[in-house]
């Protein structure tokens, strides 16, 4: 019997369905593999960065800014740790407005500090998720009060803050820094890269609830330390003497420079008034400029030292030779040069002509030399070129080449007109005579080092006067006059102090020599000299037998008592030189006088230099500003609209002052007017050292004049015309772009000096500060 076929237990598998399932499975696996590869290989770096951003916080760790030491390693500028307050907005939740209000009540302690107002704090918190500053670099008490609030999401951190332990000592030399420790003036600005150092980074890991799990820190590299040639003690002596005299004579400002004649090192550079760099929110913009290097004035009679040096060195002239001063007047090319109205010198010795500051005698000396040689001597003494001193915004001054001289320019230059100089150039000139005739470039920096005080590698460089030049002369040093000529000039300078116009510069126990000067300022409309606005100066050396120091004193616009160099600046030289020589232990080379003798000497009425005529070619000198380099602080484009507005305000001030003055009939109508913007940088009629210096014998009674506030000096690429009688409030620039800042400043009549790029984060002076129209506001931009 045939058996039936065996029945299968499963349904037959369809081949097509198996293929489709297999294909789908392979496709799905391939898609997963591709996706995993795409995420883990191709986009690996991207997701690592996202994860790091979510899980880590990176902070820039600011480096410690380098220390500024004086030559004896006394700290002039240093860095300390202070507390700053910040918030993590994501941790504040819905309590942002309440937190901002509570924080503002604690940290907003200064009305002009708009960074810490409630609105500004809240705006920064709303603009960020992970970090927002609340207050920067607060004091210990404020930080303690913030911590006592115990607000979630509000923390404190350490930051470096610049500290100047001697307050305003050498403020214009040192400069100041902004909130982020960026240099904004003086050496702090000029050596910002070296002082700033290299930032570090701090990496902090956090969990999902933003709790800190750990951190990794890359240490910053501290900035270099600078050792200056400044002696803090000498600087203090110079500032005290200068401040006292500026207040006594009611001057706008003053400058004193003390220099080592044999090395060119500046031992003190004092400017009055000064500012406190520790209080950057309340800086007076008018006191920020370093007038010793940035402003010029016509040196007047002090410049006769150059004229006589050239005559003795190349003109075959001797101090004992006879010069015919022609009764105090001489006429050349239609111009008459006059001595003082009481001086009618005839045939006198060259020494006597210099001692009594005869203008006619000085012109005769220039004629002995010749124009081209005289120009070379002026250049040799350092005029008309930058000295290279390590300070920002130095001008080269004004000195036209012979081809641009007028027919009588040689007469003007022989007596210190038609030339613009700085106080540093002036003191370097007398140092050249003091050291034997070699021009030594001035310096304020001795060295830079990474060593700190206490490191055996860093040693003080106390100043010990030497009577000889260094064996190896520095770059830029060159001989100007012979040693014999320099010796004769020192003898003649001593005669000026003993017998001539500089009697108030006599020292007790030391010989001294120098030259007085009184410079007239310029009326901006008539381009002639004012007889009421003067700049008094004195440049001298001591001791004459072996000069240890050179000192230049320039005091602008004295308004009380005598306004001439013999009575205003020579006593400052006497005070500073006497103290400095005693401090340095320089041996006496003259018999000591009794206090009674010194008191009688102080009462001596010195014969001042006579005002020179006012026919110098000032227009040509104004035009010379256009020949200066584009970065020279004296060169600024004209601003006719601003000038017109200021001229109108000046005229109103002049009329009011004239009505109040008993001597209004003798006051030139344009005496209080500012110079055109094009000339303002060269002739600072209100706040800068701008003048032409002739001296006067007669000590006329001072005219009643309104108190002049220090004007703001232009520094930048834009024109600035300052009206000290009209003040406006500084706008708030925080968070604005450059274009907006410039537009707001122009609308307020102000100028802007931008630093950096991006959005405005910091400004000096602070918003709300009342400043003169034309003031330049420094605004720092960051991204």
C-alpha positions in Angstrom: 0.0 0.0 0.0 1.3 3.4 -1.0 2.0 5.8 2.0 0.6 9.4 2.0 3.2 12.3 1.8 4.3 13.7 5.1 2.6 17.0 6.1 5.0 19.9 6.9 4.5 21.9 10.2 5.4 25.4 8.9 4.2 27.5 6.0 6.6 27.7 3.1 8.9 30.8 3.3 8.5 33.1 0.4 11.9 34.1 -1.0 10.8 37.6 -2.1 9.6 38.5 1.4 12.9 37.3 2.9 14.9 39.5 0.5 12.8 42.6 1.3 13.2 42.1 5.1 16.9 41.5 4.6 17.3 44.7 2.5 15.3 46.7 5.0 17.4 45.4 7.9 20.7 46.2 6.1 19.4 49.6 5.2 18.3 50.4 8.7 21.6 49.2 10.1 23.5 51.2 7.5 21.5 54.3 8.4 22.3 53.9 12.0 26.0 53.3 11.4 26.1 56.3 9.0 24.3 58.5 11.6 26.6 57.4 14.4 29.6 58.0 12.2 28.3 61.4 11.2 27.7 62.4 14.8 30.8 60.8 16.4 33.3 61.4 13.6 32.3 64.3 11.3 30.6 66.5 14.0 32.8 65.3 16.9 34.6 68.6 17.3 31.4 70.6 17.1 29.7 68.6 19.9 32.8 68.6 22.1 32.7 72.4 22.0 29.0 72.5 22.8 29.5 70.1 25.7 32.4 72.1 26.9 30.3 75.2 26.8 27.5 73.6 28.8 29.8 71.8 31.2 32.7 74.3 31.6 33.3 77.9 32.2 36.5 79.6 30.9 37.7 82.8 32.6 40.6 85.0 31.4 43.0 85.5 34.3 44.4 89.0 34.2 48.2 89.2 34.6 49.8 91.3 37.2 50.8 94.6 35.7 54.5 95.5 36.0 55.7 97.8 38.8 57.0 101.3 38.2 60.0 102.0 40.4 62.0 105.2 41.0 65.8 104.9 40.7 66.0 104.0 44.4 63.4 101.1 43.9 60.6 103.0 45.6 57.3 101.9 44.2 55.6 104.6 42.2 52.9 102.4 40.7 52.0 98.9 41.8 49.2 96.3 41.5 47.1 95.0 44.4 44.3 92.4 44.6 40.7 93.6 45.1 37.2 92.2 45.0 34.9 92.4 42.0 31.3 91.4 42.0 29.6 89.4 39.2 26.4 87.5 38.6 25.4 84.3 36.8 22.0 85.4 35.2 20.8 81.8 34.7 21.0 81.2 38.4 19.0 84.4 39.3 15.8 83.0 37.7 12.9 85.5 38.0 14.5 87.5 40.7 16.7 89.6 38.4 15.0 92.9 39.0 15.0 92.5 42.7 18.6 91.4 42.8 19.7 94.3 40.6 17.9 96.7 43.0 19.5 95.2 46.1 22.9 95.1 44.5 22.7 98.7 43.3 22.0 100.0 46.8 25.2 98.4 48.0 27.7 99.0 45.1 26.4 102.3 43.7 28.3 104.6 46.1 29.3 107.3 43.6 26.7 109.5 41.8 28.9 109.8 38.7 29.5 106.1 38.4 26.9 105.0 35.9 28.3 101.5 35.6 26.8 100.4 39.0 23.3 102.0 38.6 20.3 99.6 39.0 19.4 100.1 35.3 22.9 99.3 34.0 23.3 96.2 36.3 19.9 94.9 35.2 20.7 95.5 31.5 23.9 93.5 31.7 22.2 90.7 33.5 19.4 90.5 30.9 22.0 90.6 28.1 23.8 87.4 29.2 23.1 83.9 30.4 26.3 82.9 32.1 28.2 86.0 33.2 27.6 89.7 33.9 29.6 92.2 35.9 27.9 93.9 38.8 30.7 96.1 40.1 34.5 96.1 39.3 37.3 96.6 41.8 35.3 97.5 44.9 36.6 98.1 48.4 36.6 95.5 51.1 33.6 96.9 53.0 31.4 96.9 49.8 32.5 93.3 48.9 31.6 92.2 52.4 28.2 93.8 52.3 27.5 92.0 48.9 28.4 88.7 50.4 26.1 89.4 53.4 23.2 89.7 51.0 23.6 86.0 50.3 22.0 86.3 46.8 21.9 83.1 44.7 23.9 83.6 41.5 26.0 86.5 42.8 29.7 86.0 43.5 32.9 87.8 44.1 36.2 87.2 42.4 39.7 88.6 42.8 41.0 91.2 40.3 44.1 93.3 40.0 43.8 97.0 40.6 46.5 99.6 39.9 47.6 101.5 43.0 49.8 104.6 43.2 51.1 104.7 46.8 52.3 108.3 46.5 48.9 109.6 45.3 49.6 112.4 42.7 53.4 112.3 42.8 54.7 112.5 39.2 51.2 111.9 38.0 51.8 113.2 34.5 54.9 111.1 34.1 53.3 107.9 35.4 49.9 108.4 33.8 47.0 106.2 34.8 45.1 103.1 33.7 41.5 102.1 33.0 39.3 99.5 34.7 40.8 96.7 32.7 44.4 97.9 33.5 45.0 99.4 30.1 47.3 102.3 30.1 45.6 105.6 29.3 48.4 108.2 29.9 52.1 108.8 30.6 54.4 105.8 30.9 51.4 103.6 31.6 50.3 104.3 28.0 53.7 104.4 26.3 54.8 101.1 27.7 51.4 99.4 28.0 52.4 96.3 26.1 55.4 95.7 28.3 53.7 96.5 31.5 50.5 94.6 30.8 51.9 91.1 30.6 50.2 88.0 29.1 46.7 86.8 30.4 46.1 83.3 31.7 43.0 81.2 31.6 41.0 79.4 34.2 38.8 76.4 33.1 36.1 75.3 35.6 33.9 72.2 35.2 30.2 72.3 36.4 27.4 69.8 36.6 23.9 70.1 35.3 22.9 72.3 38.2 25.9 74.6 37.6 27.8 73.4 40.6 31.5 73.6 40.4 33.2 70.2 40.1 36.8 71.3 39.6 39.1 73.7 37.8 42.3 73.9 35.8 44.2 77.1 35.6 46.9 78.4 33.2 48.9 81.0 35.1 49.3 84.4 33.5 52.7 86.0 32.8 53.3 89.2 34.8 54.3 92.3 33.0 57.8 93.8 33.0 58.8 96.2 35.7 60.3 99.6 34.8 63.0 101.4 36.7 62.8 105.1 36.1 65.4 107.8 36.4 63.1 109.8 38.6 64.1 110.2 42.3 60.9 110.3 44.3 62.5 112.6 46.9 63.7 115.1 44.3 60.3 114.9 42.6 58.6 115.7 45.8 60.9 118.7 46.4 60.2 120.1 42.9 56.4 119.6 43.2 56.2 121.3 46.6 58.2 124.3 45.5 56.2 124.6 42.2 52.8 124.2 43.8 53.6 126.9 46.4 54.7 129.4 43.7 51.8 128.6 41.3 49.4 129.3 44.1 51.3 132.4 45.3 51.4 134.1 41.9 47.9 132.9 40.8 49.3 131.1 37.7 47.4 128.8 35.4 50.0 126.1 35.7 53.7 125.5 35.9 56.5 123.0 35.1 59.8 122.2 36.7 62.3 119.8 35.2 65.5 118.6 37.1 68.1 116.8 35.0 71.5 115.2 35.4 73.6 117.2 32.9 76.2 114.5 32.3 73.8 111.6 31.5 70.6 113.4 30.4 68.6 111.4 33.0 65.6 113.4 34.3 65.6 113.3 38.1 62.2 115.1 38.5 59.5 116.3 36.1 56.9 118.3 38.0 53.7 119.7 36.5 51.1 121.8 38.5 48.2 121.2 38.8 48.3 117.4 39.0 45.7 114.7 39.3 45.3 111.6 41.5 45.5 108.5 39.3 44.0 106.4 42.1 40.7 108.1 41.5 40.1 107.7 37.8 36.4 108.6 38.0 37.1 112.2 39.2 40.0 113.1 37.0 40.3 116.8 35.9 40.8 116.5 32.2 42.7 119.8 32.2 45.5 118.3 34.3 46.1 115.2 32.3 48.5 116.7 29.8 52.2 116.5 30.4 53.1 120.1 29.5 56.8 119.4 29.8 56.9 117.5 26.5 53.6 118.3 24.7 53.3 122.1 24.8 55.5 124.8 23.4 56.2 128.4 24.2 58.5 131.0 22.8 61.5 131.0 25.2 62.4 134.6 24.9 65.5 135.7 26.8 66.5 132.2 28.0 67.2 131.5 24.4 70.0 134.1 24.4 72.2 131.4 25.9 72.1 129.7 22.5 72.9 132.9 20.7 75.9 133.7 22.9 77.1 130.1 22.8 77.1 130.2 19.0 78.9 133.5 19.0 81.6 132.4 21.4 82.1 129.0 19.6 82.2 130.1 16.0 82.1 133.9 15.8 85.5 134.6 17.4 83.8 136.4 20.3 85.1 136.6 23.9 83.2 137.6 27.0 85.6 140.6 27.5 85.1 141.9 23.9 83.2 145.1 23.4 79.8 145.2 21.7 78.1 148.4 20.7 74.5 148.3 21.9 73.8 151.7 20.2 72.1 153.3 23.1 69.5 150.6 23.3 68.1 150.7 19.8 69.1 149.5 16.3 67.3 149.5 13.0 67.7 146.8 10.3 65.5 146.2 7.2 62.9 148.7 8.5 62.6 147.1 11.9 63.9 148.7 15.1 65.1 146.5 18.0 64.8 148.1 21.4 66.2 147.3 24.8 64.3 148.1 27.9 63.2 151.7 28.0 65.5 152.4 31.0 68.5 150.7 29.3 70.5 152.8 27.0 73.7 150.8 26.8 76.5 152.0 24.6 79.8 150.2 24.3 79.8 147.4 26.9 81.4 144.0 27.3 79.7 140.9 25.9 79.5 139.6 29.4 77.7 142.8 30.6 75.3 142.7 27.6 74.2 139.1 28.5 74.0 139.9 32.2 71.6 142.7 31.5 69.8 140.9 28.7 70.4 143.4 26.0 68.3 142.5 22.9 70.5 144.7 20.7 73.6 142.8 22.0 72.0 139.5 21.2 71.3 140.5 17.7 74.9 141.6 17.3 76.0 138.2 18.4 73.8 136.5 15.8 75.3 138.7 13.1 78.7 137.4 14.1 77.6 133.8 13.5 75.4 134.1 10.4 71.9 132.7 9.8 72.9 129.2 8.5 75.4 128.6 11.3 73.0 129.9 13.9 70.3 127.5 12.6 72.7 124.6 12.9 73.6 125.5 16.5 69.9 125.7 17.3 69.4 122.2 15.8 72.5 121.0 17.7 71.0 122.1 21.0 68.0 119.9 20.3 65.4 122.5 19.2 63.0 121.7 16.3 63.2 117.9 16.9 61.9 115.4 19.3 64.3 114.6 22.1 63.3 110.9 22.3 62.3 111.0 26.0 60.2 108.0 26.8 56.9 109.9 27.3 53.9 109.9 24.9 52.7 112.9 22.8 56.1 114.6 22.6 56.3 117.5 20.1 59.4 118.5 18.2 58.6 122.2 18.8 58.7 124.9 16.1 61.9 125.9 14.3 61.7 127.0 10.7 64.6 126.3 8.3 66.6 129.3 7.1 64.9 129.2 3.7 61.6 130.1 5.4 63.0 133.0 7.5 61.8 136.5 6.8 64.2 139.4 6.4 64.2 140.2 10.1 63.6 136.6 11.5 67.3 136.4 12.6 66.6 139.4 14.9 63.6 137.6 16.5 65.4 134.2 16.9 68.4 135.8 18.5 66.2 136.9 21.4 64.0 133.7 21.5 61.1 134.7 19.3 59.7 132.9 16.2 60.7 129.6 17.8 58.7 127.2 20.0 60.3 125.0 22.6 59.3 122.6 25.4 60.6 122.7 29.0 62.5 119.4 28.4 64.2 120.9 25.4 65.1 124.0 27.5 66.6 122.0 30.4 68.6 119.8 27.9 70.0 123.0 26.4 71.5 124.3 29.7 72.7 120.7 30.5 74.7 120.8 27.2 76.5 123.9 28.5 76.9 122.4 31.9 78.5 119.2 30.9 81.1 120.7 28.6 79.2 121.2 25.3 77.8 117.7 24.5 74.1 117.2 23.8 72.9 114.3 25.9 69.3 113.1 24.9 67.0 113.3 27.9 65.7 110.0 29.4 63.2 109.1 32.1 63.6 105.2 31.8 66.7 103.4 33.2 65.8 99.8 32.6 63.1 97.2 32.3 63.3 93.9 34.2 61.2 90.9 35.3 62.8 91.0 38.7 60.9 92.3 41.7 62.1 94.4 44.6 64.1 92.2 46.9 65.5 90.1 44.0 69.3 90.4 44.1 69.3 91.0 40.4 67.5 94.2 40.9 69.6 96.9 42.5 68.9 100.6 43.2 70.6 103.2 41.0 71.0 106.0 43.5 72.0 109.3 41.8 75.6 110.4 42.6 76.6 113.6 40.7 79.5 113.1 38.4 81.8 115.7 36.8 82.4 113.9 33.6 80.5 112.3 30.7 80.1 108.5 30.4 82.9 106.7 28.6 80.4 105.5 26.0 78.0 108.2 24.8 74.4 107.0 24.1 72.8 107.2 20.7 71.9 110.7 19.7 74.6 112.3 21.8 76.8 114.8 19.9 79.1 117.7 20.6 77.5 121.2 20.1 80.1 123.6 21.4 83.7 123.2 22.6 84.6 122.6 26.2 86.2 126.1 26.3 83.1 127.7 25.0 81.0 125.8 27.6 83.3 126.9 30.4 83.0 130.6 29.3 79.2 130.3 29.1 79.1 128.9 32.6 81.1 131.8 33.9 78.7 134.2 32.1 75.7 132.4 33.4 77.1 132.9 36.9 77.5 136.6 36.2 73.8 136.8 35.4 72.9 135.4 38.8 75.5 137.6 40.7 75.2 140.9 38.8 72.4 140.6 36.3 68.7 139.6 36.1 68.9 136.4 38.0 69.9 137.5 41.5 66.9 135.7 43.0 68.5 132.4 41.9 71.5 132.8 44.3 72.1 129.8 46.6 73.5 129.5 50.1 76.9 127.8 49.9 76.7 126.9 46.2 77.5 128.8 43.1 74.7 129.0 40.5 74.2 130.2 37.0 71.3 130.7 34.7 69.1 132.9 32.6 65.7 134.5 33.2 63.0 135.0 30.7 59.5 136.5 30.4 57.4 135.4 27.4 54.4 137.3 26.1 51.4 135.4 24.8 49.7 136.0 21.5 46.4 137.8 20.8 44.6 135.4 18.4 42.9 138.0 16.3 45.8 140.4 15.7 48.7 137.9 15.9 50.5 140.3 18.1 51.9 139.9 21.7 49.8 140.5 24.7 51.3 142.8 27.4 49.1 141.3 30.1 49.5 137.5 29.7 53.0 136.3 30.3 55.0 133.1 30.9 57.9 133.5 33.4 60.8 131.1 33.1 64.3 130.4 34.4 66.9 127.9 33.2 70.0 127.3 35.3 72.7 125.0 36.7 74.4 124.5 40.0 77.1 124.4 41.2 78.8 126.3 38.4 82.3 125.0 39.3 81.1 121.3 38.8 77.5 121.2 37.7 75.5 118.5 39.4 72.0 119.4 38.2 70.2 121.5 35.6 66.8 123.0 36.3 64.2 124.6 34.1 61.2 126.4 35.6 58.3 127.6 33.4 55.3 129.2 35.1 52.3 130.2 32.8 50.2 133.3 33.2 51.1 134.6 36.7 48.4 137.1 37.8 49.5 138.2 41.3 52.5 140.5 42.0 55.3 140.6 39.5 54.8 138.5 36.5 58.4 138.3 35.3 61.0 135.5 35.3 63.4 137.2 37.7 60.7 137.4 40.4 58.5 134.4 39.6 60.6 131.5 38.3 64.1 132.3 39.7 63.0 131.8 43.3 61.6 128.4 42.4 65.0 127.5 41.0 66.6 128.7 44.2 64.3 126.6 46.3 64.6 123.4 44.3 68.3 123.6 43.6 69.2 124.4 47.3 67.2 121.4 48.6 68.4 119.0 45.9 72.1 119.8 46.3 71.8 119.4 50.1 69.9 116.2 49.7 72.6 114.8 47.3 75.4 115.9 49.7 77.1 118.0 47.1 80.1 119.8 48.7 79.7 123.6 49.1 81.8 125.7 46.8 80.8 129.1 48.2 80.8 130.6 51.7 77.6 130.0 53.7 75.4 133.0 54.2 73.6 133.7 57.4 69.7 133.6 57.4 69.7 137.4 57.7 71.9 137.7 54.6 69.7 135.3 52.6 66.6 137.3 53.7 68.2 140.5 52.5 69.2 138.9 49.3 65.6 137.8 48.7 64.5 141.4 48.9 66.9 142.4 46.1 65.0 143.9 43.2 66.6 142.2 40.2 66.8 144.0 36.9 64.4 142.1 34.7 64.7 141.6 31.0 62.9 144.2 28.9 59.9 143.2 26.7 61.0 142.7 23.1 59.2 144.5 20.3 56.1 142.8 18.9 57.0 142.9 15.3 58.1 139.2 15.0 56.7 137.3 12.1 54.1 135.3 14.0 52.1 134.4 10.9 55.0 132.5 9.4 55.4 130.6 12.7 51.7 129.7 12.7 52.1 128.3 9.2 55.1 126.2 10.3 52.6 124.0 12.3 51.5 122.5 8.9 55.1 121.3 8.4 55.0 119.2 11.5 54.5 115.4 11.3 50.9 114.2 11.2 51.3 112.6 14.7 52.7 115.7 16.3 50.4 116.9 19.1 50.7 120.5 17.9 49.2 119.8 14.6 45.4 119.9 14.4 43.0 120.9 11.7 41.1 124.2 12.0 37.6 124.2 13.3 36.1 127.6 12.2 32.7 127.0 13.7 34.0 126.1 17.1 36.5 129.0 16.9 33.7 131.5 16.2 31.6 130.2 19.1 34.5 130.4 21.5 35.5 133.9 20.2 32.1 135.2 21.0 32.2 133.8 24.5 35.7 135.1 25.0 34.6 138.6 23.9 31.8 138.6 26.5 34.3 137.5 29.2 36.7 140.2 28.2 34.1 142.9 28.4 33.0 141.7 31.9 36.6 141.6 33.1 37.4 145.0 31.7 34.5 146.6 33.5 35.6 145.1 36.8 39.3 146.1 36.4 40.7 149.4 37.4 43.2 149.2 34.7 40.8 148.2 32.0 41.9 151.1 29.8 45.3 149.4 29.5 44.0 146.0 28.9 44.1 144.8 25.2 40.6 143.9 24.1 41.7 140.6 22.8 43.8 139.6 25.7 41.5 136.8 26.9 40.8 135.3 23.5 42.0 131.9 22.6 44.2 131.2 19.6 42.7 129.7 16.4 42.5 125.9 16.6 45.3 125.6 14.1 47.6 127.5 16.4 46.1 126.5 19.7 48.5 123.5 20.2 51.5 125.7 19.6 50.4 128.7 21.7 48.2 127.5 24.6 46.7 130.9 25.4 44.5 129.7 28.3 45.8 126.4 29.6 49.1 125.6 27.9 52.6 127.0 27.9 52.3 129.4 25.0 54.4 132.5 24.9 57.2 134.6 23.9 59.7 135.5 26.5 61.1 139.0 26.9 62.0 140.2 30.4 61.1 143.5 32.0 62.8 145.6 34.5 59.8 147.6 35.7 57.5 145.6 38.0 54.2 147.1 37.1 51.1 146.5 39.2 49.2 143.4 38.2 46.0 143.9 36.4 42.8 142.6 38.0 41.9 139.5 36.0 39.4 136.7 36.4 40.7 133.4 37.7 41.5 131.2 34.7 40.8 127.5 35.1 43.3 125.1 33.4 42.1 124.5 29.9 42.0 121.1 28.3 44.8 120.5 25.8 44.1 118.9 22.5 45.5 115.4 22.0 44.5 113.4 19.0 43.6 113.7 15.4 40.6 116.0 15.9 40.6 119.7 16.5 39.9 120.9 20.0 39.0 124.5 20.9 38.5 124.9 24.7 36.3 127.5 26.3 37.1 127.5 30.0 34.2 129.9 30.8 31.5 127.6 29.4 31.0 124.1 30.8 28.8 121.2 29.6 28.0 117.8 31.1 29.8 114.8 29.6 27.3 112.4 27.9 26.9 108.7 28.8 28.6 106.7 26.1 28.3 103.2 27.8 27.5 100.5 25.2 27.4 102.8 22.2 29.4 102.4 19.0 32.1 104.8 17.8 29.9 106.6 15.3 27.2 107.3 18.0 29.8 108.4 20.5 31.3 110.9 18.1 27.9 112.3 17.2 26.9 112.7 20.8 30.2 114.3 21.7 30.0 116.7 18.8 26.5 117.7 19.7 27.7 118.6 23.2 30.7 120.5 21.8 33.2 117.9 23.0 35.9 115.9 21.2 36.6 112.1 21.5 39.9 110.2 21.7 38.9 106.6 21.0 40.9 103.7 22.4 40.3 100.2 21.0 37.3 99.0 18.9 33.8 97.7 19.5 31.4 99.2 22.0 32.2 101.9 24.5 32.9 100.4 27.9 34.8 103.1 29.8 35.2 106.9 29.6 37.3 109.6 31.2 35.9 112.0 32.5 32.9 110.1 33.7 29.4 110.8 32.4 27.8 113.8 34.1 31.1 115.6 34.8 31.0 119.3 34.0 33.9 120.2 31.6 34.8 123.1 29.4 33.5 123.1 25.8 36.1 121.5 23.6 37.3 119.0 26.2 38.6 115.8 24.8 36.9 112.7 26.3 38.9 109.5 26.3 36.6 106.5 25.5 37.8 102.9 25.6 36.0 100.5 23.2 36.0 96.7 23.5 34.3 93.9 21.8 
